[in-house]
Amino acid sequence: MSAPDPHGRPVLIYRWAVFLLAGAATIKQIVIDGDYSDPGGPFRFLTNWALLLAFLNASRMLAFSERRSERQWPDLTAVACVANLLMAALYWALRFDDPGNLRDGPGLPTYLDLYLHLFGPLLLWIDALFIARGFRRPWRSVPWILMLVALYVAWIELVVGPASDVPFGSATSGLPYPFLNNMEPQARAILYGGVAVAGMAALALFTGMARLVSGRVRA
């Protein structure tokens, strides 16, 4: 089994589908349904950060397949994959524990919920592992992943939280996810550190999977 031609028709069709789905979800989340009445607007939520990274990656992969660009953006692909894995893992763990951990109001429509937290990330991972063959130099992505985690933490702790009154919790208020407002600062710091470590573990996981896929292709 040889690696698929990134410029071939099947890959073009796949990448167009991924791009259009990610674009439609981005427009709905950020433009149509984006609530900018709260500090941070839709950018309060990690889901939308991961979505934007997936959309940007999809646009670059499509540009490469259409020969509009010679760059494959491996670091962007790695960061997008890790961000979406962290987002999806946190989302489903919190949802299965208690949906109230995630939001106070009504949830997303089922089709959008499943796309954002399951099928969208899955489409991204399939491209990265089986088409783009990413994760060849994973160490180059480490600072970008750590920077992304630090930036989101600083954003919600120093900007969004202090400017918001809700959600309200037993320890603080204003942080975008209700469960965070029930955690003391030290507990939140431990959680954020754990997410950074999990990001490194996710990068190692993707790297191992990519090498396994590449080894099978060469065989």
C-alpha positions, 0 to 999 in steps of 0.5 A: 500500500503506497501513500496517497497522492496529495494532489490526486482527485480522491485527496482533493475531494476529501480535503474539500469536504473537510475544509467546507465542513470546518468552514461552515462550523466556524461561521456558525460558531463564530459569526452566526451563533457567536455571543459577543455580549460576554467578555471574550465572546465565542473565544471564551471556549477551548472548543472554538480555539480547536475549531479555528486551528482545524479550519486553518489547517484544512485550508492549508492542506487544500492549498497544497493539494491544489498546488497553490502552496508548496508548504505542508505546514507540519507544525500547524498540523501537529498543534491542531491535532493535539489541540483537538485531542485535548479539547475532545478528551476534556469535553467527553470526560467532563460531559460523562461526569456531569454535563453541568461542568461544561455550560449553564445554558442549553447545549449545542444541537446534536449534529454540531456537538458531534461534529465539534467534539468527535467527527471534526477532530477525527477528519483532521487526524485521518488527514494528518496520519494517512495523507499528510504523513505528519509528525516527522519532526515532533520536537519542533511542535513542542514550544507551540503546543506549550505556548497554546496552553499557556495562552489559553490559560492566561486568556481565561484567567487574566482577561475573561474571568476578571471581566465576567460575573458568570458562571458563578462558583464556590471559589471564583466566577467568570471562568468559561466552564462552570467546573473551573469556578468551583476549583481553588487557584492551586487546583486550577494550576495543577489542572492546567499543568496536567493539560500541558503534560497531556499535550506532550503525551498526545504529541508522542501518541500521534508521533508513534501512530504516524511512524506505525502508519509510515512503516506499514506503507513502506512494508 
